[in-house]
Amino acid sequence: MSRDWESTFRSWGQAPSQAERDKCENAEQAVRKAIAASSALAERSIKVFAQGSYANRTNVRQDSDVDICVLCRDVFYYALPAGVLRESYGITPASYEYAQLKNEVGAALSDYFGHAAVTRGNKAFDVHANSYRVDADVVPTFEYRWYTSASDYSGGTKFLPDNGGEVLNWPTQNYNNGVSKNQRTGERFKAMVRIMKRLRNEMNEATIGAAKPIPSFLNECLVWNVSDGGFGHATYKEDVRHVIADLWHNTRTVDSCGEWGEINELKYLFRGGQPWTREQTNTFLQAAWDYIGFQ
């Protein structure tokens, strides 16, 4: 008996249940309380907020952990226009180091939740789930400013993994652009994102190798790059068919997707050392098409 893909896609496209949302919100609120209780962080300008798929309301059950940013605004990293010195913008060296921030956030979490409930990772602290909250990945960050002039910059976050390197994120831009596209597409954008994530997860569970290297955020960015007119067909199945076909066609060569950006439109999707490749993406899309049985 053939599978009723329309019913499957409509189920997959729904937002998480209220019970799931409550557990996510409980985790976020608990982390806020842990940071607020820290005497070491009390004098710092700290903002705690959810980011990623939970904040963007594109999370699915298999990816239901909460990504929480602990942003310290006392210090910022920056990028300046070519030839501009930091002194010209009134930027002075900071005395508060990222390593200290991460250690203080880790201590705050351990003091509040208990050492056994918190694991330090390369990028984030994992606050383990319990009966009323989901896992929380807590990322300490400093502000990041990408200046175009002394009075104008794009604001993001930056952190330094324990094993070296740096990671830049643009959570505000991701959120705002996702909301805007969802509104323009009659709320089909986020539904299609959830469907593509669930499809990838099911394929991965079925040990289809093409699904393994495709992370949740990449799926979200791929659907972002489908033109608005590609959404809103009579059925969800038609939308999914168009999304996969459009993305497969455009990821065959670098010429047709080399200018694609992440949802934030501040980072290229297939450039600059991303942990995925165009070739992997195209292979996954072909496998997804075949898995559904599209002709």
C-alpha positions in Angstrom: 0.0 0.0 0.0 1.5 3.3 -1.0 2.1 6.0 1.6 -0.2 8.9 2.0 2.4 11.6 1.6 0.0 14.5 1.8 -1.2 13.4 5.3 2.4 12.8 6.3 3.6 16.2 5.1 0.6 18.0 6.8 1.5 16.3 10.1 5.2 17.0 9.7 4.5 20.7 8.8 2.7 21.4 12.1 4.5 23.4 14.9 5.5 21.4 18.0 2.7 20.6 20.4 2.0 22.8 23.4 3.5 20.2 25.7 6.8 20.3 23.7 6.8 24.1 23.7 6.3 24.2 27.4 9.3 22.0 28.0 11.4 24.2 25.8 10.2 27.3 27.6 10.9 25.7 31.0 14.5 25.1 29.9 14.9 28.7 28.7 13.5 30.1 32.0 15.7 27.8 34.1 18.8 29.0 32.4 17.8 32.6 32.9 17.4 32.0 36.6 20.8 30.3 36.8 22.6 33.3 35.1 20.7 35.8 37.3 21.8 33.9 40.4 25.5 34.3 39.6 27.4 36.8 41.7 30.3 36.7 39.2 28.0 37.8 36.4 25.8 40.2 38.4 27.8 43.2 37.4 27.9 42.3 33.7 25.5 43.4 31.0 24.0 40.0 30.1 21.2 39.1 27.8 19.9 35.6 27.8 17.7 34.5 24.8 16.7 31.5 22.8 18.1 31.2 19.3 18.0 28.7 16.5 15.1 26.5 15.5 13.3 26.8 18.8 13.3 30.6 18.7 12.4 30.5 15.0 9.6 28.0 15.6 11.0 25.5 13.1 12.1 22.9 15.5 10.9 19.3 15.2 10.6 16.5 17.7 13.9 14.9 17.0 15.7 18.2 17.3 13.8 19.6 20.3 16.7 20.8 22.4 16.9 24.5 23.0 19.8 26.6 21.9 20.3 29.5 24.4 22.7 32.4 24.0 24.2 34.1 27.0 25.3 37.3 25.4 27.7 39.6 27.3 27.5 43.1 25.9 30.4 44.6 28.0 32.8 43.4 25.3 32.4 43.2 21.5 34.4 41.8 18.7 34.4 43.8 15.5 35.2 44.0 11.8 36.0 47.4 10.3 36.0 48.8 6.8 39.3 48.4 4.9 41.8 50.9 6.1 39.9 52.1 9.2 41.7 51.9 12.6 39.8 51.0 15.7 40.8 54.3 17.3 38.9 56.1 14.6 35.7 54.5 15.9 36.5 55.0 19.6 37.1 51.3 20.2 39.4 50.5 23.2 40.9 47.2 24.2 38.9 45.0 26.6 40.1 43.5 29.8 37.4 40.8 30.1 38.4 37.7 28.1 36.1 35.2 26.5 37.7 32.3 28.5 36.7 34.0 31.7 33.1 34.5 30.5 32.7 30.9 29.6 34.1 29.7 32.9 31.8 32.0 34.8 28.8 30.9 32.8 29.8 27.3 33.4 30.1 27.9 37.2 26.7 29.6 37.2 25.0 26.6 35.5 26.7 24.1 37.7 25.8 26.0 40.9 22.2 26.2 39.9 21.6 22.8 38.3 24.3 20.7 40.0 27.5 19.5 38.5 26.0 16.2 37.3 23.4 18.0 35.2 25.8 20.1 33.2 28.4 19.0 30.7 31.0 21.4 29.2 31.3 20.9 25.4 33.6 22.4 22.8 31.1 25.1 21.9 28.4 25.1 24.6 27.3 23.7 27.9 24.7 21.0 27.8 22.2 21.3 30.6 20.6 17.9 30.7 16.9 17.3 30.3 14.5 16.2 33.0 10.8 15.5 33.3 9.8 19.1 32.8 12.4 20.6 30.5 14.3 19.6 27.3 18.1 19.6 26.9 19.5 23.1 26.6 22.7 24.0 24.7 23.9 27.1 26.5 26.4 29.2 24.4 28.3 32.1 26.1 29.0 34.8 23.6 30.3 38.4 23.1 28.6 40.8 20.8 30.0 41.0 17.3 29.8 44.2 15.2 30.3 44.4 11.4 30.8 48.1 10.8 30.0 49.9 7.6 30.6 53.3 9.2 31.3 54.7 12.7 27.5 54.8 13.4 26.3 51.8 11.4 26.9 48.1 11.9 25.3 44.7 11.7 25.1 43.1 15.1 25.7 39.5 15.8 27.4 37.2 18.3 30.8 35.5 18.4 32.3 32.8 20.5 35.5 30.8 20.7 35.3 27.0 20.8 37.6 25.3 23.2 39.5 23.5 20.4 40.2 26.8 18.6 38.7 28.9 15.9 35.7 31.2 16.1 32.0 31.1 15.3 29.9 34.0 14.2 26.1 33.9 14.4 23.4 36.3 13.4 20.3 35.3 15.5 18.3 38.5 15.1 18.7 38.5 11.4 17.8 34.8 11.2 14.7 35.4 13.2 13.4 38.5 11.4 14.1 37.2 7.9 12.3 33.9 8.7 9.3 35.7 10.1 9.1 37.9 7.0 9.3 35.0 4.6 6.8 33.0 6.5 4.3 35.9 6.3 5.0 36.4 2.6 4.3 32.7 1.8 1.1 32.3 3.8 3.0 30.4 6.6 4.2 27.7 4.2 7.9 28.6 4.6 8.2 27.3 8.1 5.9 24.3 7.4 8.2 23.3 4.5 11.3 23.7 6.8 9.8 21.4 9.3 8.9 18.9 6.6 12.4 18.9 5.1 13.9 18.4 8.6 11.5 15.5 9.4 12.2 14.0 6.0 15.9 14.2 6.5 15.6 12.6 10.0 13.5 9.7 8.7 15.9 9.1 5.9 18.8 9.1 8.4 17.0 6.6 10.6 16.6 4.5 7.5 20.4 4.6 7.1 20.3 6.5 3.9 23.8 7.8 3.8 23.0 11.0 1.8 21.0 12.3 4.8 23.7 12.1 7.4 25.8 15.2 6.5 22.7 17.5 6.3 22.2 19.5 9.5 19.0 21.1 10.6 20.2 24.7 9.9 21.2 23.8 6.3 17.7 22.5 5.6 16.3 25.8 6.9 18.6 27.8 4.7 17.9 25.8 1.7 14.2 26.3 1.9 14.9 30.0 2.5 16.5 30.2 -0.9 13.4 28.9 -2.7 11.6 31.9 -4.2 8.4 33.0 -2.5 6.4 32.1 -5.6 7.4 28.4 -5.1 5.1 28.1 -2.0 1.3 28.0 -1.8 0.3 25.2 -4.1 -3.0 23.5 -3.6 -1.4 20.7 -1.6 1.6 20.3 0.7 2.9 17.5 -1.5 3.0 19.9 -4.5 5.0 22.4 -2.4 7.5 19.8 -1.3 7.9 18.6 -4.9 8.6 22.1 -6.0 11.0 22.8 -3.1 13.1 19.7 -3.7 13.1 20.0 -7.5 14.0 23.7 -7.4 16.8 23.1 -4.9 18.2 20.1 -6.7 18.3 22.0 -10.0 20.1 25.0 -8.6 22.6 23.0 -6.5 23.9 21.0 -9.5 26.5 23.7 -10.3 28.2 26.4 -8.2 27.1 29.0 -10.8 23.4 28.7 -9.9 23.8 28.7 -6.1 27.1 30.4 -5.4 25.4 33.6 -4.3 23.0 31.9 -2.0 23.1 33.1 1.6 22.1 31.8 5.0 18.7 33.1 6.2 20.6 36.0 7.8 21.8 37.1 4.4 25.2 37.9 5.9 27.0 34.6 5.3 27.2 32.7 2.0 25.6 29.3 2.2 28.3 27.4 0.2 31.4 29.4 0.9 33.8 30.2 3.7 34.5 26.8 5.4 30.9 25.7 6.0 30.5 22.2 7.5 28.6 21.1 4.4 29.1 21.2 0.7 27.0 21.9 -2.4 27.7 18.3 -3.7 26.4 16.8 -0.4 23.4 18.9 -0.6 22.6 18.0 -4.2 23.0 14.3 -3.4 20.7 14.5 -0.5 18.0 16.3 -2.6 18.2 13.5 -5.2 17.9 10.9 -2.5 14.9 12.8 -0.9 13.1 12.9 -4.3 13.7 9.1 -4.8 12.6 8.3 -1.2 9.3 10.0 -1.6 8.8 8.4 -5.0 8.4 11.6 -7.1 8.4 11.0 -10.9 
